Amino acid sequence: MSETIVRFLEPEAVVLGLKATTAREVIDTLGGKLMQAGYVRESFVEAALTRENSLPTGLPLAGEVNAAIPHTDVEHVLKPGLALATLAAPVVFKNMINPEEDVPVSLVFVMALDQPKAQVEMLQEIAGLLQNDALVSLLMQAKTYEEVKQALLG
């Protein structure tokens, strides 16, 4: 399925069943995990939140689960990595296509990539896997990093 995503996914930054009430909390939590693991600068979380306000990343999907893919500029990144969260209850992100629209999100990938081209490619990779309802369901049901990894590898 997606070996690229597995290669970049930081096990310490995978949070399953995250209890959060706002997009800010989700980005804070995942950005903090990436910072603790040495992937991003201290400025990353604030920069991702600022970017999310002007260029939202909520992505309505065909199934019952919607996703978001927050990220920010490469200067806030020390080395490339991804964080992932499944949420205990949906949190509102703004729609990336129509920023006026709220999207109740249950699956979040935070991208920390140090090359602009890599950001575009990873966005395409993640967006592609989000088209697979069965895979999204497996990710939402995962209880461990190993289960997430198995789902992504297919």
Secondary structure as GFF3:
##gff-version 3
##sequence-region A 1 154
A	DSSP	alpha_helix	3	8	.	.	.	ID=ss1
A	DSSP	beta_strand	9	18	.	.	.	ID=ss2
A	DSSP	alpha_helix	23	36	.	.	.	ID=ss3
A	DSSP	alpha_helix	44	54	.	.	.	ID=ss4
A	DSSP	beta_strand	58	59	.	.	.	ID=ss5
A	DSSP	beta_strand	67	68	.	.	.	ID=ss6
A	DSSP	three_ten_helix	74	76	.	.	.	ID=ss7
A	DSSP	beta_strand	81	94	.	.	.	ID=ss8
A	DSSP	beta_strand	102	112	.	.	.	ID=ss9
A	DSSP	alpha_helix	116	130	.	.	.	ID=ss10
A	DSSP	alpha_helix	133	141	.	.	.	ID=ss11
A	DSSP	alpha_helix	145	153	.	.	.	ID=ss12
###
